[in-house]
Amino acid sequence: MNRRISSFVAFVTCFLAPMVAMAAPAGGGGPNDGIFAIAMGFGMGLAALGCGMGQGRAAAAALEGICRNPNAAEKVNTPMLLGLAFIESLTIFTLVTAFLIFGKFGS
């Protein structure tokens, strides 16, 4: 039961909290600003969730490889960090794209 509650709290935090924060109008916007803000929050939440899961799997695989062969730690570390940077860039691209769409169609 405790795991279900923590899963529900994580879902609310990742998906609903950004929507509520972005749904407030900044000052005299158009009638569709709330819809675009909710879409931005949902898109950024999905991107953060996907990238977080991807980073977790990449780090777990790299650490598992290092645990199996400790001599390969130097060879595994650099590609892992490079892969994590690429995964994180996807979240940043989603943020930029969301703001570009909101600036073009939101007002």
C-alpha positions in Angstrom: 0.0 0.0 0.0 2.9 2.4 0.8 4.4 1.8 -2.6 1.1 2.7 -4.3 0.9 5.9 -2.3 4.4 6.9 -3.2 3.8 6.1 -6.9 0.7 8.3 -6.8 2.6 11.1 -5.2 5.4 10.8 -7.8 2.8 10.9 -10.6 1.1 14.0 -9.2 4.5 15.7 -8.7 5.8 14.9 -12.2 2.6 15.6 -14.2 0.1 17.7 -12.4 2.3 20.2 -10.4 4.0 21.7 -13.6 0.6 22.0 -15.2 -0.8 24.0 -12.3 2.2 26.2 -12.1 2.2 27.0 -15.8 -1.6 27.4 -16.1 -1.7 30.8 -14.3 -2.0 33.6 -16.9 0.9 36.0 -16.8 -1.2 39.1 -17.4 -3.9 39.6 -20.0 -3.1 36.7 -22.3 -5.4 35.2 -24.8 -8.2 32.7 -24.1 -6.0 29.7 -25.1 -3.0 30.5 -22.9 -4.2 28.1 -20.2 -4.4 25.2 -22.7 -0.9 25.9 -24.1 0.5 26.2 -20.5 -1.0 22.9 -19.6 0.4 21.3 -22.7 3.8 22.8 -21.9 3.7 21.4 -18.4 2.6 17.9 -19.6 5.3 17.8 -22.3 8.0 18.9 -20.0 6.8 16.4 -17.4 6.9 13.5 -19.9 10.3 14.6 -21.1 11.7 14.7 -17.6 10.2 11.3 -16.8 11.6 9.7 -19.9 15.0 11.3 -19.6 15.2 10.4 -15.9 14.4 6.8 -16.6 16.9 6.7 -19.5 19.7 8.2 -17.3 18.9 5.7 -14.5 19.2 2.8 -16.9 22.4 4.1 -18.5 24.0 4.6 -15.1 22.9 1.2 -13.8 24.2 -0.5 -16.9 27.6 1.3 -16.6 27.9 0.5 -12.9 27.0 -3.1 -13.5 29.7 -3.3 -16.2 32.2 -1.7 -13.8 31.3 -4.1 -11.1 31.8 -7.1 -13.4 35.1 -5.8 -14.6 36.7 -3.1 -12.3 39.6 -2.7 -14.7 37.3 -1.3 -17.4 36.1 1.6 -15.1 38.2 4.2 -17.0 36.9 3.0 -20.4 33.2 2.9 -19.3 33.1 6.2 -17.4 33.7 8.6 -20.3 31.1 7.1 -22.7 28.6 6.9 -19.8 29.0 10.6 -19.0 28.8 11.5 -22.7 25.6 9.5 -23.0 24.1 11.1 -19.9 24.9 14.6 -21.4 23.1 13.6 -24.6 20.1 12.3 -22.7 19.9 15.5 -20.6 20.1 17.6 -23.8 16.8 16.1 -24.9 15.1 17.6 -21.8 16.6 21.0 -22.6 15.4 20.7 -26.2 11.9 19.9 -25.0 11.9 23.0 -22.7 13.1 25.3 -25.5 10.6 23.8 -28.0 7.7 24.2 -25.5 8.5 27.9 -25.0 8.9 28.5 -28.7 5.4 26.9 -29.3 3.9 28.8 -26.5 5.4 32.1 -27.8 4.2 31.5 -31.3 0.7 30.1 -30.7 0.0 31.0 -27.1 -0.5 34.7 -27.5 
